[in-house]
Amino acid sequence: MVSFGLVSSLFDFVTFAGLALLIKAAPATFQTARFVGSLLTELAIVLIVRTRSCFWRSKPSRLLSFLTVATAVLAIAIPYAPFAGYFGFVPCLGRS
């Protein structure tokens, strides 16, 4: 877990730096990209920590695969939903 924590912190730093310094994202765009990116990263972690063997050699169950893909699609779709404004999300990274 220590290694995952360090990798997660490094990923967060790179994400924040990229959004703030390279893209110069507006606050709403930053919040939206951070939410989607973080959720997709957590889904990847679920697939990695679910097994003791190498994650690329062990296939997840059909249910876990379906739920992971469905959650990823939902996470990407939320900023385009009519209620996205309630969370401060914007529909695309190109607009704020």
C-alpha positions in Angstrom: 0.0 0.0 0.0 2.9 2.3 0.6 4.0 1.9 -3.0 0.5 2.6 -4.2 0.3 5.6 -2.1 3.5 7.0 -3.5 2.5 6.2 -7.1 -0.9 7.8 -6.4 0.7 10.9 -5.0 3.0 11.2 -7.9 0.1 10.8 -10.3 -1.8 13.4 -8.5 1.1 15.8 -8.7 1.6 15.3 -12.4 -2.2 15.7 -13.0 -2.4 18.9 -10.9 0.7 20.3 -12.6 -0.5 19.4 -16.0 -3.9 21.0 -15.5 -2.7 24.1 -13.7 0.6 24.8 -15.6 0.3 23.3 -19.0 -3.3 23.5 -19.8 -4.0 26.5 -17.5 -7.4 25.0 -16.8 -10.2 27.2 -15.4 -11.5 26.1 -12.0 -14.5 24.3 -13.4 -12.5 22.5 -16.0 -9.9 21.6 -13.4 -12.6 20.1 -11.1 -14.2 18.2 -13.9 -10.9 16.7 -15.2 -9.7 15.9 -11.7 -13.0 14.0 -11.0 -12.9 12.0 -14.2 -9.2 11.3 -14.1 -9.3 10.3 -10.4 -12.2 7.9 -10.9 -10.6 6.3 -13.9 -7.4 5.8 -12.0 -9.3 4.3 -9.1 -10.9 1.8 -11.5 -7.5 0.8 -12.8 -6.3 0.3 -9.2 -9.3 -2.0 -8.5 -8.3 -4.2 -11.4 -4.7 -4.3 -10.2 -5.2 -5.0 -6.5 -7.9 -7.7 -7.0 -5.4 -10.5 -7.5 -2.1 -11.6 -5.9 -0.7 -12.6 -9.3 0.3 -10.3 -12.1 -2.8 -8.3 -13.0 -2.3 -8.7 -16.7 -2.2 -12.5 -16.4 -5.4 -12.8 -14.3 -8.6 -11.9 -16.1 -11.3 -10.2 -14.0 -14.7 -11.8 -13.8 -17.3 -10.8 -16.4 -19.3 -8.9 -13.7 -16.2 -6.9 -12.6 -15.3 -6.2 -16.2 -18.8 -5.0 -17.0 -19.1 -2.8 -13.8 -15.6 -1.3 -14.4 -16.4 -0.3 -18.0 -19.9 0.9 -17.0 -18.5 3.1 -14.2 -15.9 4.5 -16.6 -18.5 5.3 -19.2 -20.7 6.9 -16.5 -17.8 9.0 -15.2 -17.0 10.3 -18.6 -20.6 11.0 -19.3 -21.5 12.8 -16.1 -20.0 16.2 -17.2 -22.4 16.1 -20.2 -25.5 15.2 -18.1 -28.1 17.9 -17.4 -27.3 17.8 -13.7 -23.6 18.3 -14.1 -23.8 22.0 -13.2 -24.9 21.1 -9.7 -21.5 19.6 -9.2 -19.7 22.4 -11.0 -18.7 20.2 -13.9 -18.3 21.5 -17.4 -19.1 19.4 -20.5 -15.6 19.4 -22.1 -12.0 20.2 -21.3 -11.9 22.9 -24.0 -14.5 25.0 -22.4 -14.9 26.4 -18.9 
